[in-house]
Structure formats: C-alpha cells, structure tokens
C-alpha cells in the first residue's frame, strides 16, 4: 500500500485499489494547486489622490508670494532657504524631463516639479519612507522612491563638478590663509577622518565583510576631508565597514593628483622650510607622511602638549562636519534601507553637495565658487567604480548566474570591466612588466632595429599618423602582431631579445586563452549562440600595443592617447606600473580608472559591438600624462580571423531586433582602420545601418539611370559627366587570355594551361574562362531572367531599392557624397 499523502511508486504487482488511491491523491493535489494559484494578488486599484489640489496646497503653504509658513519654518523643514530650493527645482525642471510636469491620457496634470522635489528633500531630511508623505504631497511610495533616485542623480550631475570639486589653486590659497588665521596651522588644507553609515539591508552572506567588532551593525564607510567652515572637499564612500581608516586610505583617490604630479603647486613656508603641497590633520592611525600632521601620542614637554591640544582642536572641523551632515540629513544618520551600495553612494554624495551649497548660500564658505572648473570632473563623483568580474565565479556552479548578470550589466552599461582571477599567473605578469620596462629602456640605437618602416604600423613609433600637420600623442608605442604565428613580421617578433621574446610568446598564448574564455561568457550573458562566438574568434588575430607615456612638463597641454574606441573584438589592458592615466567616457564625462593589482582592464571593441548588434557598445577612452612619473601599459587586442567577416550574430537578429550593422570582411575593415586617423568611434559608425557621411560599404540613394533614359534625354546630367577620360587603346577582347578549365583538369595539358593561367594573372589580372562546368541552359536562364528583372516597372523595382547607407539592392555602389560623379549604370547587388 502507498503511504498516505504520497504517490505510489511500487512495482507492477500493485493492486487496482492502490492505483485508484494514487489517482484520488493526485486529483486532490491538483485541486489544491488550482485553488492556491487562483488566489493571486490583483493589481492595486488606482487611487485618485487629488494631485492638483495637493500641489495647490503645497504652493500656498511654501511657494506663493505670501506663503502660510515663514522662511524660518521653511528652512527647518527643507533644510535650506526658499531661494536655494527654488533654484534647485528650476534647474532640475530645465535639464531633466522627469521633473517636468506631464499630463495623463485624460488631460489631467501629473505631479508638479515642486511636489517631486519636496518628496525627495523630505526623505533626505527626515529619513523616513516615501509613504509617509503620501497624505501631504499625494504621491505613492514607489513614485516617491523614484523621485528620490532622480533627485540625487540630478544633484550630482548638475552641481557635483562645482560643489564637490578638488581645491583649485585659488581655493588652496584661501584655505591656507583661513587655517593659519583660525588655527595657526600654515599650509593646512583641512582635516581627514571616516564615519560609518549603518546598512540595515546588508545581505547575510556579506555581513562578515561589512561588520567590524567595535560597531554593532554592518556599515559602509565615508572618508571625508573638511575645512574649518565644514565645507567637505573630499568624499570617498563605499568601503566595507570591516576596514579601518588606514585600509580606506589605501583605496581612496585623495592623493592621486599628488602622486600623478598634477596637483596644484601651491607652496608654503614653515620655520624657513618651503613645502610644495599642503597637508591634512589626522589622528594617530594615519601614516607618517608629509601630507599628514598628527598629534603627539605622548607629549613630553609643554610645547608638545600645546601642539597636541591645538592639533586635536583643529581636527574637530571634520567631526563638526560629520555632525552637521547627520543632523541635517537624517537619512544618513539612520540605518540605510537601500538594497544596493551604488544607490547609497548617490544619496551620500548628494547630501554632501547640498551641504556645501547651503554653506555657500549662507555666505559661510571660506572659498568663493569659481566660474569655471577645469575638466576632468572630480573622480570622487564617479566612484561607482569600474565593475569587477571574477572569472572563478563565472566558472562556479553556485555563483555563475549572478556573475553572468554582473558581466552583462558591465558590458551593457560600461563597455569596460576589470577581470580578476583570470588564470594568467602572477609570476608571468611580473616578468612581462619587468621585461617590457627593460625593452623600452634600451638605448635608441638598439630600438632602431625595431623601428616602424614607412607605411607600416608594426614596430616602435606612433600609430595612425596620417599627415605632417596632425597632432601627435605624448607616447611611444611598440605594436606587433603576435598570433597566429604566420602573421608575425620576420624582422620583429623572431628578432626580439631574449628572454623578452619567450616571455611575450607565453603571455600572448595565456592572454588569448583568457580572452576566448571571456568571450564565451559574454555570449552566454547575452543569450547568444556560443558557437557563433567561437567561430569568429578561435582562429582570430591577436596584436599587442605596448605604451610608454613619459613625464611631460605641460601635461595639461597634451594627450597620451587620443580619445578613441578600439576597432577590434575585445581588448585586455595590463597596467605595468602603478601610475594611473586611463580615462573612459561615460555619460558624457571622462572618468579616471584606478586599476586593481594584476587585474586586466577589459573593454568591448567596435567589432564586438557589431557582433552583439549594438547591445554592448564600444566606449571611447583616452590616456592622460603627468609631469613627474612615466606610465607603462600593454594592450592586447583580439579580432576575428582576417579571412572571415563579421556582423550581427544570427541568433541575435529577430523581427523585433533587426540587424543594426552591415556585414563586412575583416580584412576590409582593418584596411579602413589603418588608413584612417584615430578619432572617436568614426570607424564603427560607418557600418551602422542608416549612418550618414563617409560610408565605405554603403551608398547614398540616387535615381535609376534606366528610368532617366526613358525620359528621352537631350543631354547627360552633370553628375554623370567625367571630362578628360582616357580613351581605350585596345578595342577588342580577342587578346584577353582564354583559360580552358578542362585543360587545367587534364593530365596531358595541365602544365601548359597552368603556365597560361600564371601569365594571365601576372600580366593582365583578367582572363576568360571556358568549359567551366556551369551548364549552358542555366546561363541562358540567368541571362533571360536578369533582363526581365531590369525590365520590371519602376514601381516594382522600388521594392528592392537600396536603403541609405546600404549597398544591397537596386542603385549604385560606393556613392558617399552628393558631389560625387555617378556611373552611367544601374546595379542590383545582394548577398547570396
């Protein structure tokens, strides 16, 4: 007998009663499942919240000419003056469509900009859920959360460049004077310290990383530097709460400008000694660096005791700033209910920016806000650091799905990511770094052996220099093709000095393995047929570019590498020393990238953008230089087989997602690349369906010549006239060589016919082929039906006309401008 509540899975000797009981149990289970599935949450009914009336009440309370509540009440509830809040609302309304009032299908107005901004600022100020303001601003909880997200993003994008800037030359001068006068510390920039924001929604699996013994709950750390007026000049948020202040400093970009030699050179003097850069006051945990001034732990005399007291008193500036920040914005005082760190980071930076704006609005800021802030923008605002992908997680059954999702988002939103645990040994990477450095350090006489010949790209020199007037990059490069071995130049790779040659051979093989593995995971993340990716790249071409960026006396006047996207499949960049300089363009801003030790910085190339049908895009990037330190890197490019072609992967092309790029041969693409000045995304943009401008593989649409002739022309249109054409010397085809396919296949005549074929190729480049094996009946059908195709009415032929930017269909080929002379012909081209 079967056990009650379970289906019987016994042998064939079971009785009919057993089967009947099983059937009854199964029917009962099905009935229960149907009953439970019918109990579903229906969509919440729409509530007429009275948005219009709520907006009128809000305006009457705070924003009319004679509002109900005075300025003092407004400042307490909105944390700022009315005119500052109104300025923010106007700027958001002007620049961001989300904050512009919309109308529904019935013509009723939606939420006003004041309602949206009020809901956002109240959530920051009081730290309570968006639902708490529904009864006043008449806004649902999800809408209030969305308002907050858009609000903090808008604040960062509009004001971050100014109100969370690094100190300029003029700022430093004013900070020196203010701190010397108030605290008696000449050369003081501010005070540095960290604070924790408790993370209530920290995943259980992460709590060991975000929880420190002296803190009761998981948290995330903010490192900040503030001046005496509590203006926050530096903010770095996102490190796990288990770290101490020194760990955070090791990840922080606060001294990057000093390290890279681009910090403003503002000297000061103390006791007759001149110092080049200012310093921060810090507590005892920080390093004994010239950029820190710390108190004596155990002062031994009155002078040291007095200094310790003065230093600790001045260091309270940052503690006051943290206190004001938490008091003003309760959202960062209370445990965070956000699920994601990037959202917390945006909220934190927005609160800091608003804090600084309020200081300026109250005329309490030491420094005057400059009219012009130089680019690049403060990297602290873009500290949503480059995504990090772990190859081991991609290969693990437990973590594969989540890491594939991270990889998909990294490729889609950034086009760049850092790859760790990639399988290339650390010892090999160290040898590559050391020996590449030694290679660039060779005497010029030795390097001349590997110099670029005229018209070639491989060797020492620069790339993509098309004219004597073109501006040059502040860099030397050494470029060479590494795989397949048959494409290597005999005078380059085989002649490299040992052991560099052997190291490079091993490195090229290992990087290709990692690149192919990464491409397979990219295909999986995109739901693309993996075999399509393998066919493209398994036998692909690999090339390397070693970059040497020397120090420059005027780094702000030059560029290390011109802004561009990589016209390849995928790129693996290895940073050879710890000097940063890579910047990528995201959301219209140049973002400095800080590389992790021994990680590859991987980016999507133009070819992969085409293969993914534009889902993953290649991103413009550039290299900057500094005045004090050299920078070295080595980029490895993987492209498809040069004998193949590429275009959108068939598995990604559907009626809903048609092909956005034309197919092109790899060889033609590379020829176009190497004959063009490096600039932006000019290469891949030429292969976009519907692109305009210089389209090497498409044509602009023009009228049919066949139809022009039907109009009984008396003269040829000027677009077709080509003066001074050379007349033909030979008017007969009798002298063009004739090759007989049957003779080529015959043992008796093969040798003589092969010789004829050789001479035809060498001397003519043309020949006529007879007895070729294509039947005469088929040839006659092709001739007749092609004639009928061209004789169709124009209305019918329009169905097959070329689209702008395409080559296939009726029309002409390679027409790239409206001034170009046209051929006196109609053509129909298509791929078979």
N, C-alpha and C positions, 0 to 999 in steps of 0.2 A: 504493500500500500504506500501511496505517496504521503509524505509528511504534510500536515495541514499548512496551507499558505504557500506551498511551493509546487511548481510543475513537476510531474513525474518524469524522470529521465531513465527509468529502468529498462530492462531488456525486453525482447519481443514476447516473453512469456506472460506479460501483464494481462490482466483480465479486462473485459469490456467495461466493468464497473470502474476500474482505475482510469481508463481513458475518459469515461464520462465525467468523473470527478475532476480530472485535469481540465476538461473543456469548461466546466462550470467555474472553476477557479479563474481560468484565463478570461472568461467573459466578465467575471466580477472585476478583475483588474482593469480591463479595458473600459468598463463603465466608470470606475473610479477616475481613471486618467482623463476621460472625456469630461467628467464633471469638474475636475480641477482645472482643466485647460479652459473651460468656459468662464471661469471666474478670473477675468482679466481687468487690469486697470484701464478704465476708459479714459480718454483724453479729458483733462480738466475743462469744465465749461469756461468760455470766455466771460470775464467779469468787466462790466462797464465801470471802470474805476473813476470816471469823471476827470480825465486828464486835463481838459480845457479849464475846468473850474479850479483844479489844483494849481495849475500854472498861474491863473489869475490871483489866487490867494498868495502864492509864493511871491509874485511880483509886488502885490500890495504890502506884504509883510516886510520885504527887504530891499526891493529894487525900484520902486516908484519914486517920483520926485519928493514925496513926503511919506516915506515908509512908516509902518507902525512901529518897528523896532529901531532904536537909535544905533549909532555907529558902535558904541561900546558893546552892546548886545551882539551886534553882527560879528565883531572881532572875536568875542568869546565863543560863538557857535561855529564860525567859519575859519577861525584861527588866523585870519588876515584881514586887512582893511577892505572896505567895499570896492574902492577903486582898483586894487590889485586883483581881486576876484573877478571883477567885471572885465579887466584886461585879459585875464586867462580865458574867460568864456568867449570873448570876441576872437582871440587868436585861434582857439580850437574850432570855433564856428567857421572861421575864414579858411582854415587849412585842411580840415578833416570833414569829409562828407557825413561821417557818423554823427557829428554834433549839429548837423543842420536839420531843422525840423522837417519831417516828412508827413505825407498825407496818405491815409488808407484809401481803399477802393471806394468808400462811400463819401470821400472828400473831407473827412474829419481830420483835424491836425493831430499829429502824434506828440510825443514828449518834446518839450522845448529844450534848447541848449542849457537854459538855467536849471531846469529840472534834472537833466542828466549830470551836470557838473555839481549841483547841490548834493545829489545822491552819492556821488563819488567822494566829494570832500568830507561829507559827514561820516562815511565809512572809515576814511583815514583818520579823522579827528577823534571819533568816539570808539572805534574798534569793534563795533557790533555788526551783526549780519545785515545784509541789504534788505531783508524782510522787515526789519524794524522801522524802516522809513516809508513803508507802503501806505500807511494811513495818512501821511502828510504829502509826499511827492507823488503818490499814487503810481507806484512802479513795482512790478513783481520782483521776486528775489533774483531770478535768473537774469532779468534785464538789469537789475542793479549791479550784479557781478560783472556783467558785460560792460556797463558804463565805467566801472572802476578800472577794468583792464584797458579800455581805450583811453581813459583819462591819464593813467600813469604812463602809458606808451607815448601819448601826445606830449606830456610834460617833458619827458626825457628827450624826445626828438626836437621839440621847439626850443627848449631852454638849457638843455644839458651842456651844450657847447660853451655857453657863457657862464652858467651858474655852478658848474662843476668842472671848471677849467683847471688846468695846472697853472701855477703862478707864472705870469709873464715877467719880463724884465722890469716893467714899471711896478707890477704888483710886489715883486721881491724888494724893491727899493722902499716902498711904503711899509711893508711888513718889518723890514729891518728897523726903520725909524720908530714905528709904533712899539715894538717889543723892547727896544733899547730904552725908550722913554718910560714905558709902563713897568717893565720887569727888570731892566738893567742888564739885558742879555743882547749884546750886539750880534748881528748875524743870525738871529733866531727866526726860523720860518714858522714854527708852531709846535704843538705837542702831539705825540703819536700814542695811540692806545687802541685796545679792542673792546668790543662789547658783544654780548650774546643775545640772539633773538630765539626764544624757545619755539620749538617746532612740534606742535601737538599732533600733527598728522604724519609724523615720521614713520615710514614703514618699519614693521617689527624687525625685518631682516637687516635694516640699516642702523638700528639703534646703537649697536656697539661702536659704530664709526662716528656717530653724531652725539654721543653721550660721554661726558667727562666726569670723573669721580667727584669733583667739587661742585658740580652742578646737578640739581635734582632731576632734570629732564633733558632729552635731546635738544640740541640747539644748533644754530648756524651763526658764524662769526662775522662781524663787521669790523674791519680795520679802518680807522679814520685818523686824519690829521686836521687839527683845527687851530686857528689863530686866536689872539686874545679876545676878539669880538665874537667868538664862537662860530665864525664862518668856516665851513668844512671844505678844505681844499683837496683832500684826497679821500676816496672811499673805495674800499675793496671788499666785496661781500660774496660769500658762497662757500668758504672753507668749513669743513665739518667741525662740530663743537668739541670733538675729542682733541683737537690740536691746541697747543699753547701759542702764545703771541709770537714766539720765535719761528714756529712752524708756518704760521700765517705769513710772516715777513718773507720767508723763503719762496712763497708763491706770489707775493704781491708785486705789482709793477711800479711801486712808489719811486724806486731809484733807477728805473730803466733808462730814463733820459740822461742821468749822470753816467751810468755805465756805458751807454752808447755814444756819449760825447755830444749830445745835442741839447743838454740843459742850458738855460740862460746863464751866461758867465757874468755873475754879479758878485764882485769881491767885497770883502770887508776886513777890517783890521782889529786885532785884539793884542794888547801888550806888544805892539810893534811888529807882530807877525801878520802876514797877509794870507787870507784864505779865499779860495776860488768859489766855493759853493756854501750855502747856508746849512743849518743843522736843525734837527728836531729834538725836543726834550722827550726823554723816555724813561721808563722805570728800569729796574735792575736787570731784567731778563734779557734786554737787548745787547747786541754785540758792542765790543769796544771799537766802534768805527768813528771816523771823523764826522760822519753825518749824524751822530747822536751825542747828546750831552746828558750824562746821567748823574744822579746824586751819589755822594759817598755813602757806602753801606755802613761804615763805622768811622765817622769823622773823629779825628784825633786832636784837633785844636779849634779855637774859636772861629778862625777863618773858614775852616771846612764845615763847621757846624752852621755858620751863617750861610755859606753857599748851599748846603743841603736844604736849609729852610727856604731859601729863595727859589731854588730849582723845583722843589716839591710844590710850592705855592703857585709858581708859574705853570707847572704841569697840570694844575687843576682846570686850565682852559678847556682841555678835551673832555674832562669829566663834566664840566658845566654844559658843554655842547651835547654830550650824550643825555644829560638830564633834561635839557630843554627839548631835545628831539623826542624823547619818550613822553614827556608831559604834553607836548603839542600834538603829537600823533599817537594816540592810544593804540592804534593797530599794531605798532611795533613794540609796545610795552606789554601787550597781552600775548599769550601763546598763539602762534600762527595756525590758522585753519586751512591754509593753502596746501594743496597736494604736491605742487611742483616747485622746485628751487628757482627756476627762471622767473616764475611769477613773483615769488618773494623778493627776488633781486630787483625786479622792476619797481615794486612797491617801495622798497628801501631807498633806491636811488631817487625816486620821485619825491619822497618825503624830505630827503636831504636837499634836493634842488629847491623845493618850496620853502624849506627853512632858510636857505640863503637868499631867496627872493624876498622873504619877509624882512630879513635884516636890511637889505638894500632899501626896501620900501619905507622902513622906519628911520633911514639915514644913520644906522648904527654900524655900517660896514666900514672897515678901515680903507679898503681899496675901492676905487671908482671902477665901475664896469666899463671895459674898453669898448669902443665902437666896432673894432674889427679883431676877431680872434683868428689866428692863423690855423690852417689845416696842418696835419690831420687832426680830427677831433679827439678829445680825451679818450684814450683806450679804456678807461675805467667805465665809461658808459656802455661799452660794447663787450662787457666782461662775461656775456653769455659765451663762454669760451668755446673754441673750435671743438666740435663733437669728438669724443674719443671712442674708437671702436676696438674691441678686444677680440682678436682672431680666435683665441681659445674659447671664448663664449659663443662665437659663431659655430664652432665645431662641437659644442656640447649639446647633448640632447635636452638637458634641463633648461639651458639659457638661450638656446638657439633662436626661438621665436621672438623673444623680447629684443635680442641683439640685432636680429634682422630688421625689426621695426625701427630701431635706432639708426641702423645703416640706411634704411630707406629715407628717413627724415633728414639725415645728414646730407645725403646726395641731393634730395629734392630742395631743401631749404638753404643749404650752404654751398653744395658743389665741392666742398672740402671736408676732410676729417683727418684726425691723427690715428694711426694704426699702431697698436701695441701688441706684444706677444705674437709677432708676425712670423716667427720661425727663422729669421736670419740671426745668426749667433752674434752675441755682443763682441766676441773676440774678433770676428770678421769685420764688424763695423768699426772697431777701434783701429784695425790695420788700414782700412780704407781711409779713415780720417787722417791718420798719421802720414801715410804714403802719398795721399793727394796733396797734403801740405808740402811735403818734400818735393813733389813734382813741380809745383808752382814756384818753389824756392830755388829751382835750378838756375844756373847762370843763363843769361839771354842767349849766349852762343849755343848752349845745349838745346834750349827751347826752339831755336830757329829750325832745328831738324824736323820739328813737328808743326811748322807754321802753315797756315791756310794758303794753298795755291790760289791764284786769281780765279774767280768764278766758282770756287768750291767753298763748302760750308764746314768741312771737317778739318780739325786741327786747331792750333792756337789762333786767337784773333777775336773778332766780333761777328755777330750774326745779323742777317737781314739788313745790311748796309747797301742801299740801292743807289745812292748818289753822293757826290762830294759835298753837297750842301746839307745833307741830313745830320741832325743832331745825334751825337754818339752817347752810348751808355757809359757810366763810370765803372767799368768792369772789364776784366779779361775773361774769356771763356776758352775751354778746350772741349770741342764737340767731336764725337766719333760714333759711328755705328758699331754696335757690339754683337748683335745677333740678328739673323743667323750668320754663322761664320763666313759663309760665301759672299756676304755683302761688305766684309771688312776691307778697308783700303790696305794694300800690301805695304805701303810706306808708313802706316800709322800703328795699328794695334800690334802687329808682329814685331815692330821695332821699339816698343816701349821698354824702358829699363826694368830689369828685374830687381826686387820681387814684385814691383808695381803691376807688371803685366799679368803675373799669375794671380795676384790678389783681385785685380779687376775682372779676370776671367771667372773666378769663383763667385765674385759679387754679382756679376751680370746674370749668372745662372740662378743664384739664390733669389735675387730680386724678381726675376721673371716667374719663378715658381710662386712667390708670394703674390705677384700681380695677377697671375692666372687664377689662383685660388680666390682672390678678392673679386675678380670679375664674375666668377661662378656665383658667389654670394650676392653680388649686385643683381645678377639675373634672377636669382631666387627672390630677392627682396622686391623685385619689380613684377613678379609672376610672368617672367619671360622664359621661353624655352631655353634651358641651359645649353642644349646642343648648338643652338644658333650662336651663342656667345663663344663657345669653344671653337666652332668652325672659323669664326672671324679671327681669333687671336692666338690659337695654339701654335701656328706657324708664323706668327707675326714678326714684325721688325722691331728690334729694340735699339734705342740710341741713348747716349748719355751726354749731358752737358755739365761740365764742372765749372763752377762760377767762383771768381776771385774778385771781391769788392774791396779795394784798398781804401785807407782813410782819405778823406777829401777835406781840404782847407775851407771849402764853402759847401757843406753838404746840402744846404737848403737850395742851392742853385743847380744841382744836378740830380740825376736819377740813376740808380744802379742797374735797373732793368725796366725798360719801357712797359707801361701798362698793356696787358695782352691776355688773351686766353690761349691755352695750349691746344694747338691744332693736331692733337694726337688722340689716342683712345683713353689712356689713363697715365698719370704721372705719379712717381714715387720720389719725394724730395727728402734727402738726408741732410740735416744741418751738421756741418763739420766742426764748428766751434760754437761757443755759447753767446755769440753776438747776434742779436735779432735784427731783422730788416725786412722780412716778408710781410706784405700787407695785401689783404684781399678786399674787393669792393662788394659790400653788402648793403642793400637798401640805400644806395647812393653815397655811402660813406666808406672811407678807407679804414680798415680795421687792422691794427698790428697783430701779428700772430706770435705767440710765445710757444716754442716747440718743447715737447717733453723729451727728456734724455732718451736717445736711442729709438725714438718713435719715428715712423715715416709719416710725413705730411702728404696725404694722397688727395689728388684732385681730378675731377671729371674733365676730360678733354672734349674738343669740338666733335671728334668722330663719335665718341660715346653719346654725346647729346643727340646726334643724328640717329644712332642705333636705338636709343631709348625713345625716339620720336618726340624729343623735347621735354619728356617728363623730368629727366635730370639734365641740368644745364651746366655748361662750362662757365666758369666765373673769371672775370678779369682780376689780375693780380699784378703786383709790381714789387721791386726791391728798392729799398732806400739805403743810404750810406750814412756814415758818421765821420766826425773829424778826428777821432782818436784810435779807433780799432778797425782792423780788417775783418771781413766776414767771408766765410767759405761755405759752399753748399754743393751738392751734386744731385742733379735731377735726372731720373731715368724715365724715358718715355717708351710706352708700348703702343704700337699701331698694328692694324691688320696686315696680313700678307700683302706685299706690294703688287702681286699678280692678281689680287682679288678686287672686289668692290665692296661698298658699304652703303647703307641707307637704313631706314626704319626697319626694325626686326619684324618679320611677317606675323609673329604671334602677338605683336602689339598694335597691329593695324586692323581696325574693325570699321564697320559703317559709322559707328559713333566716334571713333578716333582715327580719322583718315590720316594718311601719310603727310607729314608736315615738311619733309625734306626729299629732295630728289636723290636717286641712287647715282653714285659716281665711282669711277675706278680709283683705287688707292693711289696709283701712280700719277694719274692726272691731278688728283687733289694735292699730292706732295709737290708736284711741279708748280702748281699755282701758289702753294705756300712759300716755296723757296724763291719765288720770283716777285714776292710782294713785301713791302715794308711792314715790319711787325707793328701792329696798331690795333688795340681793342679786339673786337670779335669780327673783324672785317672778313675773315676767311669763311667761317661757317655761315655767316649771314648771307653769303652769296648763294648758298644751296638751299635756302629756305623757300618753300613754295610761296609765290606771291611777293618775293623780295624785289626791291627796286634798286636801280643803279647798275653797277657793273656785274652782270650775271654771266659768267663764263659758260655755263652749261644750259642756259635757257635763252629765250628770245622775247623781244617785245612784239606785240601783235601788229600785223600790217595787212593791207588789203591783198586779195588774191590777184596775181598777175593774169591768170586765165580770165578773170572777170574784167580786168582792165582792157584786155584785147577786144572783148565783145563790145566795148563802147566805141569802136571804130576810131581809135586814137589817130590824130594827125601828127602828134609829136610825143616823144617819150617824156614822162615826168622827170624833173631834175634829180629826184632821189636815185634814179637808176643810171644816170649818165656818168661815165667814167672817162674823162679825157686822157689823151696821151697813152692809150693802151698799146702794148707791144703786139705787132702782127705776128701770126704764126709763120714759122719758117718751113715746116713740113705740113702739107695739106692732106696727106693720105695716111691711112693707118696701115698700109702694106708693110712698112718697115718695123712696126712694133713686133717684138718677138712672139712667136706662137709656140706654146708648150703643149705637148700631147701627153695626157695623163696615162694613156695605155702604154706609151713608150717608157714612161717612168716606172711602170709596173712590170715591164718585160725584162727578162734576164739578158737578152741579146742587146737591147738598145738603151738599157738603164743608164750606163755610164755616160754615153754621149748626150743623152737628154738631160741628165743632171748637170753636165757642163753648160748646156744651153740655159738651163734654169739659173745657174750661178751667174752667168754673164747678163741675163735679163735683169736679175735683181741688182747687180752691181752697176751696170751701165744705164739702165732705164728706170728701174723701180716699178716698171709696168710690164705686163705681158698678157697675151690672150691664151686662155686655157680651153682646149678642145678635148672631146672624148672624156668628159669629166664625170660621167656616171649619172647625171641628172637627166631624166627622160625628156625627150623632145615634146611629148604630149603635155607633160607638166609645165614645161616652159611656155608652150603656146597658151595654156590656160592662164598662167600668170600674166602674160602679155595682154591677153584679151580682157581679163577681169580688172587689171590695173587701169587699162584705158577706160573701161566702163566706170570705174570708181572716180576718176578725174572728170568724167563727163556728167556726173550727177549734178542736179541743180544746186545752186549755191545754198539754198535753204537746207538741203540735206547735208551738205558738206560742213555747214556751221556746227552740226552736232559733234564733229570731230576736230574742231579748230583748236589751235594752241591756246593754252591759258598763259596769262602774263607770267613770265619767269620760268616757263617750261619749254622743253624742246620737242616733246612728243605731240603729234597731231599735224593738221594742215597748217602751212605757213612757211616761214623762212627760218634759217638756223643762225644762231650767234649774232642776232641783232641786239645790241646793247645800248644804243642811243638813238635819238630821233634825228640826229645829223648824219648817221652812218649811211653810206651808199648801199643800195639794195641790189640783190641779184635778180636778173630777169627770169624768174622761175618760181613755180610753186612746188612745195615738197610735202610729203607725208612721212613722218618718222615715228616709229614706235618700237618698243622693246618686245621681243618675241619670248 
